[in-house]
Amino acid sequence: MKEHGEPRDGFRPGERLIDLANAVREDPALPRDAMAALLRRHGESEEELRSLTDDEAAALRRAVVELTERVLAETGTDRAAEALNALLERCAARPRLSRHDGHAWHLHVDRGDDASWADWFTAAAALALARLLSEQGGTAWGECAAPGCRRLYLGGGPGAPRRYCSRPCATRTRVAAHRHRQRGGQPAGPGGREPAGPGG
């Protein structure tokens, strides 16, 4: 069973979802071992990962695709909230605090020790995104706005909404817009401005 753990610097199911979603986007047939390596980086132990069979990995890939298509690709707050509610209704149970394998107390919402990897992951990811949506007042995630990049990211925090997955993508887009203006083209940014700064 997967009373799955959190990274030593804190339990971050949202970041775990984004990492796995990007990995599955890059390789829709992401092998079980590559998936296990990613989950290991997010705190799963070797003992926990023994139960990640090829069949469980395939179901987990499908769960990641569903989360990506139904929630992470959704820009409308109301539709994202409805999708999250449906996922929580299907996969979640009464919240409980858990402490195991040397980890600090953390929240679980899966249906218990016999929950599948896919159900555990869906419940934890849906709860993380629901918390972000309620705290930020909207979809605090998205797809990178840099041309040629489809990587997903999590936003959040004060300031302007995030538009890029990374500082390099933001910088590359800003430099391209600057060069375009120098050649006499129209500004590429929204409202005639340069794109937002690094990572933003």
HELIX and SHEET records of a PDB file:
HELIX    1   1 PRO A   13  GLU A   26  1                                  14    
HELIX    2   2 ARG A   32  ARG A   41  1                                  10    
HELIX    3   3 GLU A   46  LEU A   49  1                                   4    
HELIX    4   4 ASP A   54  LEU A   67  1                                  14    
HELIX    5   5 THR A   68  LEU A   72  3                                   5    
HELIX    6   6 THR A   77  CYS A   91  1                                  15    
HELIX    7   7 TRP A  117  GLN A  136  1                                  20    
HELIX    8   8 ARG A  167  GLN A  182  1                                  16    
HELIX    9   9 PRO A  190  GLY A  192  5                                   3    
SHEET    1   A 2 ARG A  96  SER A  98  0                                        
SHEET    2   A 2 HIS A 106  HIS A 108 -1                                        
SHEET    1   B 2 TRP A 141  GLU A 143  0                                        
SHEET    2   B 2 LEU A 152  LEU A 154 -1                                        
END                                                                             
